[in-house]
Amino acid sequence: MSGLVRMSRTVQVVVLVLGWSVRGVRGVDCPVRCVHGTCLTSKPPVTCSCDPEWVGADCSVPIEICDDGDRVCYNGSECLRNNVVDDATGKYKYHCDCSKAYGVSAFAGHQCEHAATQVCEVGTPSSSYAFCTNGGQCRSFVFDGADHTGCRCAEDFEGVHCQYLKGTAPAGESSSIPSNIGGGGGGGSKLSGLGIFLVTLVCLIVPCVGIAYYLRKKS
């Protein structure tokens, strides 16, 4: 089993806590809530020792370890088998299906480890497909059902959501729509401005019409 899987199974995230006293007993007077793990207070600093398939400072982030023993999927995403066999191991390779990740935020990346930092879909706090990660900026803001037009990525990232470190994207996903922040592509900005203008216009008109109707009915 790879080092990555071993690390994920035995991860202990250290949480520094000021002013606690050493009890020397596991789980007693623990100042940290270990959701899926055991609080260790035998010596400073306090640690959460996570159960298998859980990671995070409080052991609240689920992971799924794929059958190839190499891929680990985070944030509720699921392992999916590729139709490609690894020449070295003779096993099928796997990838993570980020569409199965938590609904509170969109996630992307090789292991669905990157949460959305900007939503590109108008009228919703979270979008399953139109979003940017790692500080990327939406090339345009789209309405429900419209195609995601990509993100302007920081220099070290690439991919339609800026979810990959440059040079690590799977074949066919490395180029793409994104460009460096501040670089070209004025078309996206025009669409973005138009979308925001229309939404703002509607928000202004509807209350005005309602007030006018109320005053007319009252008079």
Secondary structure, 3 states (H helix, E strand, C coil): CCHHHHHHHHCEEECCCCCCCCCCCCCCCCCCCCCCEEEECCCCCCEEEECCCEECCCCCEEEEECCCCCCEEECCCEEEEEEEECCCCCCEEEEEEHHHCCCCCCEECCCCCEEEEEECECCCCCCCCCEEECCCEECCCECCCCCCCCEEECCCEECCCCCEECCCCCCCCCCCCCCECCCCCHHHHHHHHHHHHHHHHHHHHHHHHHHHHHHHHHC
